[in-house]
Amino acid sequence: MKNGLWEGNRMLPKNANLQKIRDNKRTYGITPHLPGGFIKPETLRRYAEVAEKYGAVLKVTSAQRILITNLQADDVEKAWQDLGMQPAMGAANCVRSIKVCPGTAFCKRAKQDSVKLGLELDRLYHAQEMPSRMKIGVAGCPNSCSEIYVKDIGVLGTDKGWTVYAGGTAGAHPRLADEIAADLSYEEVLRLVAVIVQYYRKYAEIERVGQLIERVGLEKFRADILAEFTGAPQTDPSLDIQRAEVVNPAEPAALATGRLIAGDPITAQSIISDIIQVYPQTIPVLRSFGMGCLGCPSSTGEELEKAAGIHGLNLDGLLLALNQVI
């Protein structure tokens, strides 16, 4: 298939995720993009028709999308053609979803129009490639139905306007987002989010926004963001971030565990995050084998052998390729 990824000795179907390997049989899932989680009746009927035609299962996801899973590899491309929709993800490390609550358009408790803001953020950032996966949430009131406190960027509606948070995650190392600025207008939110995204792209390694904040310090992160947002000069140039700065493995949100040291060979027991931190030249190799989402929560504690098994990869071939490149 065109533009797929190699998955061991096979080609991973384009715009699909390997969902399960059972008795050496593989099934795949595809996830069309549904901005804000809104769907028209005729589109919903198309989902049902595709699922019935290919013996698939429909699963409503936590990102306000509908996953079509239990597909055979040969049916993936045909299912996409029947749907006539765009995939929810572009690159493995990208803006995955913009989760939106009903807001003033549909909810009696809402303070702000989260649907309007969320759909605009979706238009601006959905599927854009990032250093790691990124999730954005917009909530129209403090009930936070879109879980903005565990999003890389969260926006909360209040009586006084919008409050922007950054650095949340519900992954292997849960972290609540930090407040960056409050009482913002709609236009100010869009501008501040643009600053955060630009800063993240410039300084992050393969790490979530929260990991970047832990690495550089919240005070530094917030000061830099607000200085750019307001146009004020940076107060302490000596605190400039170095992209090659070593992640402190003692930090709970740090990327690496510190078990692998430069010069060590990569083994079946090497942790994924350690491999890419110590030997960044292995990243293209891992991705060529179909392991694209290297910043996912599992990578911080998953051994190469286990990851290869989950992805259905030949461990010996993967080890050979990795050790050749280092």
C-alpha positions as CSV (number, residue, x, y, z in Angstrom):
1,M,0.0,0.0,0.0
2,K,1.2,3.5,-0.7
3,N,2.8,5.7,1.9
4,G,2.5,3.1,4.6
5,L,5.0,2.1,7.3
6,W,7.0,-1.1,7.5
7,E,5.6,-3.3,10.3
8,G,8.2,-6.0,10.7
9,N,8.3,-7.6,7.2
10,R,4.8,-6.2,6.3
11,M,3.5,-2.9,5.2
12,L,1.3,-1.2,7.8
13,P,-1.9,0.0,6.1
14,K,-2.0,3.7,5.5
15,N,-3.9,5.8,8.1
16,A,-4.5,2.7,10.3
17,N,-3.4,1.5,13.7
18,L,-2.5,-2.1,14.5
19,Q,-5.1,-2.9,17.2
20,K,-4.6,-6.6,18.0
21,I,-2.5,-9.6,17.2
22,R,-4.2,-12.9,18.0
23,D,-3.2,-16.3,16.7
24,N,-0.8,-14.5,14.3
25,K,-3.8,-12.6,12.8
26,R,-3.8,-8.8,12.8
27,T,-6.7,-6.5,12.9
28,Y,-6.6,-2.7,12.4
29,G,-8.5,0.4,13.4
30,I,-9.2,3.6,11.6
31,T,-10.4,6.9,13.1
32,P,-11.9,9.6,10.9
33,H,-11.7,13.2,12.0
34,L,-14.9,14.6,13.7
35,P,-14.2,18.3,14.6
36,G,-15.6,19.0,18.1
37,G,-17.2,15.6,18.1
38,F,-20.1,16.8,16.0
39,I,-21.5,14.4,13.4
40,K,-24.4,14.7,10.9
41,P,-27.0,11.9,10.7
42,E,-25.9,10.9,7.1
43,T,-22.3,10.6,8.2
44,L,-23.3,8.5,11.1
45,R,-25.2,6.2,8.8
46,R,-22.0,5.9,6.6
47,Y,-20.1,4.7,9.7
48,A,-22.7,2.0,10.3
49,E,-22.7,0.9,6.6
50,V,-18.9,0.6,6.6
51,A,-18.9,-1.4,9.8
52,E,-21.5,-3.8,8.6
53,K,-19.8,-4.2,5.2
54,Y,-16.4,-5.1,6.6
55,G,-17.4,-6.9,9.8
56,A,-16.0,-4.1,12.0
57,V,-16.8,-2.8,15.4
58,L,-17.6,0.9,16.3
59,K,-16.1,2.4,19.4
60,V,-16.8,5.9,20.8
61,T,-13.4,7.2,22.0
62,S,-12.5,9.6,24.8
63,A,-11.4,12.1,22.2
64,Q,-15.0,12.6,20.9
65,R,-14.4,10.4,17.8
66,I,-15.7,7.1,16.5
67,L,-13.1,4.3,16.0
68,I,-13.8,1.6,13.3
69,T,-11.9,-1.4,14.5
70,N,-11.5,-5.1,13.8
71,L,-10.7,-4.4,10.2
72,Q,-8.5,-6.7,8.0
73,A,-5.5,-5.1,6.4
74,D,-6.9,-5.5,2.9
75,D,-10.1,-3.7,3.9
76,V,-8.6,-0.5,5.3
77,E,-8.1,1.4,2.1
78,K,-11.6,0.3,0.8
79,A,-13.2,1.5,4.1
80,W,-11.6,4.9,3.8
81,Q,-12.9,5.2,0.3
82,D,-16.4,4.3,1.4
83,L,-16.3,6.8,4.2
84,G,-15.0,9.7,2.1
85,M,-13.6,11.3,5.3
86,Q,-10.2,12.5,6.5
87,P,-8.2,10.6,9.2
88,A,-8.0,12.0,12.7
89,M,-4.2,11.8,12.8
90,G,-1.5,12.9,10.4
91,A,2.0,12.1,11.7
92,A,2.3,9.9,14.8
93,N,3.4,12.9,16.9
94,C,0.9,15.6,16.2
95,V,-2.1,17.5,17.6
96,R,-4.3,14.5,18.2
97,S,-7.6,16.0,19.2
98,I,-9.3,19.2,20.4
99,K,-11.9,18.1,22.9
100,V,-14.8,20.5,23.3
101,C,-17.7,20.7,25.7
102,P,-21.2,21.9,24.6
103,G,-20.6,25.4,25.7
104,T,-23.1,28.3,25.5
105,A,-24.5,26.8,22.3
106,F,-26.0,23.8,24.1
107,C,-25.5,24.0,27.9
108,K,-27.3,26.0,30.5
109,R,-24.3,26.2,32.8
110,A,-21.7,27.4,30.3
111,K,-20.0,30.7,30.8
112,Q,-18.3,30.9,27.3
113,D,-18.8,29.7,23.8
114,S,-16.4,26.7,23.9
115,V,-17.7,25.3,20.6
116,K,-16.7,28.4,18.6
117,L,-13.3,28.5,20.2
118,G,-12.7,24.7,20.0
119,L,-13.6,24.5,16.3
120,E,-11.3,27.4,15.5
121,L,-8.4,25.7,17.4
122,D,-9.3,22.5,15.5
123,R,-9.0,24.4,12.2
124,L,-5.7,25.9,13.2
125,Y,-3.9,23.0,14.8
126,H,-5.5,19.6,14.1
127,A,-3.0,17.0,12.8
128,Q,-0.1,19.5,12.8
129,E,3.2,17.7,13.5
130,M,4.7,18.3,17.0
131,P,7.7,17.0,19.0
132,S,5.3,14.5,20.6
133,R,1.6,14.0,20.8
134,M,-0.4,17.0,21.8
135,K,-4.0,17.2,23.2
136,I,-6.1,20.3,23.6
137,G,-9.3,20.8,25.6
138,V,-11.8,23.6,25.7
139,A,-14.4,23.9,28.5
140,G,-17.1,26.5,28.8
141,C,-17.3,26.4,32.6
142,P,-15.4,25.2,35.7
143,N,-17.2,21.8,35.5
144,S,-14.5,21.1,32.9
145,C,-16.4,18.4,31.0
146,S,-13.6,18.3,28.4
147,E,-11.0,17.6,31.1
148,I,-8.8,20.6,30.4
149,Y,-6.6,20.0,33.4
150,V,-5.1,16.9,31.9
151,K,-4.5,18.3,28.4
152,D,-1.2,19.7,27.0
153,I,-3.1,22.9,26.5
154,G,-6.4,23.6,28.3
155,V,-8.8,26.5,28.0
156,L,-11.4,27.2,30.6
157,G,-14.4,29.6,30.3
158,T,-15.3,31.8,33.4
159,D,-17.5,34.8,34.1
160,K,-14.5,37.0,33.3
161,G,-13.3,35.4,30.1
162,W,-10.9,32.5,29.4
163,T,-8.1,31.0,31.5
164,V,-5.3,29.1,29.7
165,Y,-3.5,26.1,31.2
166,A,-0.6,24.1,29.9
167,G,1.3,20.8,30.7
168,G,-1.5,18.4,31.7
169,T,-1.5,14.7,31.0
170,A,-3.3,11.6,32.2
171,G,-0.6,9.2,31.0
172,A,1.8,7.0,32.8
173,H,2.9,10.0,34.9
174,P,-0.3,12.0,35.5
175,R,0.2,15.7,35.8
176,L,-2.3,18.6,36.3
177,A,-1.9,21.5,34.0
178,D,-0.4,24.8,35.3
179,E,-2.3,28.1,34.9
180,I,-0.5,30.4,32.4
181,A,-2.9,33.4,32.1
182,A,-6.5,34.3,33.1
183,D,-9.3,36.7,32.1
184,L,-8.5,36.6,28.4
185,S,-10.6,37.5,25.4
186,Y,-11.3,35.1,22.5
187,E,-8.6,36.7,20.4
188,E,-6.1,36.7,23.3
189,V,-6.6,33.0,23.8
190,L,-5.8,32.3,20.1
191,R,-2.7,34.4,20.3
192,L,-1.5,32.9,23.6
193,V,-2.1,29.3,22.4
194,A,0.0,30.2,19.3
195,V,2.8,31.3,21.5
196,I,2.7,28.1,23.6
197,V,2.7,26.0,20.4
198,Q,5.6,27.9,18.9
199,Y,7.6,27.6,22.1
200,Y,6.9,23.9,22.4
201,R,8.0,23.3,18.8
202,K,11.2,25.3,19.3
203,Y,12.4,23.8,22.6
204,A,10.9,20.3,23.2
205,E,12.5,17.0,22.5
206,I,10.3,14.0,22.1
207,E,8.4,15.0,25.2
208,R,4.9,16.3,26.2
209,V,4.4,19.9,27.2
210,G,4.3,18.9,30.9
211,Q,7.7,17.2,30.5
212,L,9.1,20.3,28.9
213,I,7.8,22.4,31.8
214,E,9.3,20.0,34.4
215,R,12.6,20.2,32.5
216,V,12.9,24.0,32.2
217,G,10.9,25.0,35.3
218,L,7.4,26.4,35.5
219,E,8.6,29.9,36.4
220,K,10.9,30.0,33.4
221,F,8.2,28.5,31.1
222,R,5.5,30.9,32.2
223,A,7.8,34.0,32.1
224,D,9.0,33.2,28.6
225,I,5.4,32.6,27.3
226,L,4.0,35.8,28.8
227,A,7.0,37.8,27.6
228,E,6.4,36.7,24.1
229,F,2.6,37.2,24.5
230,T,2.9,40.7,25.8
231,G,5.9,41.7,23.7
232,A,8.0,42.4,26.9
233,P,11.8,41.6,26.9
234,Q,13.0,38.5,28.6
235,T,14.0,39.4,32.1
236,D,16.9,36.9,32.5
237,P,18.7,36.0,29.3
238,S,21.0,33.6,31.4
239,L,18.1,31.2,31.7
240,D,18.0,30.5,27.9
241,I,16.9,26.9,27.2
242,Q,19.3,24.5,25.6
243,R,17.6,21.9,23.4
244,A,20.3,19.4,24.2
245,E,19.9,19.8,28.0
246,V,19.9,16.4,29.7
247,V,16.6,15.3,31.2
248,N,16.8,14.7,35.0
249,P,15.7,11.1,35.5
250,A,14.7,11.9,39.1
251,E,11.8,14.0,37.8
252,P,8.6,12.0,37.8
253,A,7.6,13.4,34.4
254,A,11.1,13.0,32.9
255,L,11.4,11.2,29.6
256,A,14.2,8.7,30.4
257,T,14.7,6.3,33.2
258,G,18.5,6.5,33.2
259,R,19.1,2.8,32.9
260,L,20.9,3.1,29.5
261,I,24.3,4.9,29.3
262,A,26.0,6.2,26.1
263,G,28.2,3.4,24.8
264,D,25.9,0.6,26.0
265,P,24.5,-1.7,23.4
266,I,20.8,-1.8,22.9
267,T,19.2,-5.0,24.2
268,A,15.8,-6.6,24.4
269,Q,15.4,-5.2,27.9
270,S,16.3,-1.5,27.0
271,I,13.5,0.9,27.7
272,I,12.1,2.8,24.6
273,S,12.5,6.2,26.1
274,D,16.1,5.5,27.2
275,I,17.0,4.4,23.7
276,I,15.7,7.6,22.0
277,Q,17.1,9.8,24.7
278,V,20.6,8.3,24.7
279,Y,20.7,7.5,21.0
280,P,18.4,9.9,19.1
281,Q,19.8,8.6,15.8
282,T,17.6,5.5,16.4
283,I,14.4,7.5,16.0
284,P,14.2,7.1,12.2
285,V,14.9,3.4,12.6
286,L,12.1,2.9,15.1
287,R,9.7,4.8,13.0
288,S,10.6,2.8,9.9
289,F,9.6,-0.3,11.7
290,G,6.2,1.2,12.5
291,M,6.9,2.5,16.0
292,G,5.9,6.1,15.3
293,C,4.5,7.4,18.6
294,L,7.8,7.5,20.5
295,G,6.6,10.0,23.1
296,C,3.6,8.0,24.3
297,P,3.2,7.2,28.0
298,S,4.1,3.6,27.5
299,S,7.5,4.4,26.2
300,T,8.7,5.5,29.7
301,G,8.5,2.0,31.1
302,E,8.2,-0.4,28.2
303,E,11.1,-2.7,27.2
304,L,12.0,-3.0,23.6
305,E,11.1,-6.7,23.6
306,K,7.6,-6.0,24.9
307,A,7.0,-3.1,22.5
308,A,8.2,-5.3,19.5
309,G,5.7,-8.0,20.6
310,I,2.8,-5.5,20.8
311,H,3.6,-4.2,17.4
312,G,4.2,-7.6,15.9
313,L,7.8,-6.9,15.0
314,N,10.8,-9.2,14.5
315,L,12.9,-8.4,17.6
316,D,16.2,-9.8,16.2
317,G,15.9,-7.6,13.1
318,L,15.0,-4.6,15.1
319,L,17.9,-5.0,17.5
320,L,20.3,-5.5,14.6
321,A,19.1,-2.3,12.9
322,L,19.3,-0.3,16.1
323,N,22.7,-1.4,17.1
324,Q,24.1,-0.8,13.6
325,V,23.0,2.8,13.7
326,I,24.6,3.5,17.1
